[in-house]
Amino acid sequence: MSESPVAEADRPDAPKATGRTNRSAALIATAVALPVTLLVAALAFANLAPDTPAATPDPSPTTPQAQSTTPVEMAAPALAERPAIVCRALLSQLPTAIRELAQRPVTAGPEQNAAYGDPALTVACGGTEPEVAPDEHLVLVNSVCWYTVEGPDDTQLTTVDRETAVTVRVPHFYGEALQWVSPISRTVAESIRSATPAPSGCTS
């Protein structure tokens, strides 16, 4: 039996339901696509952003760093013949670097003076040997006896058992002075004869 006109008139409700379904599907698709788009954009931005630079370590006595090549100002008093010969021998045997401190030029007396690093650790040969009391505490480093004086900016160490005195100044910046004078002591022991008698206060 054929459908009645009234039944045919009721059928437009079906397309309306289909339209609502399509709109719902579109909204769901949009809701899913938007977070994905944002995620892709965030990843792209992260890849384009420059890497965060690593923190630069603070310089220290053991950190290699550029140092000044400006000549270090040092006095060069006139020396008698024998001390002059001894000092030339010592300076010719000093190392070109003390640990990481490279040797620098000096303003005067390169045959009796040497300097290393920045701030400068200095070596002066042929100066006046200090007067040491019998009970004065001295330090023996690699067979060389040193008299130590602490200054505001550096530690001054002077030999008291060699025929010609040698004075080393170690800036406080470098920490313990004796660790820096150790390689210099070896050269002093090999280059300068010991004086006799050795001071009684010199101990290891």
Secondary structure, 3 states (H helix, E strand, C coil): CCCCHHHHHHCCHHHHHHHHHHHHHHHHHHHHHHHHHHHHHHHHHHHHCCCCCCCCCCCCCCCCCCCCCCCECCCCCCCCHHHHHHHHHHHHHCCCEECCEEEECECCCCCCEEEECCCCEEEEEEECCCCCCCCCCEEEECCEEEEEEECCCEEEEEECCECCEEEEEEEHHHCCHHHHHHHHHHHHHHHCCECCCCCCCEEC
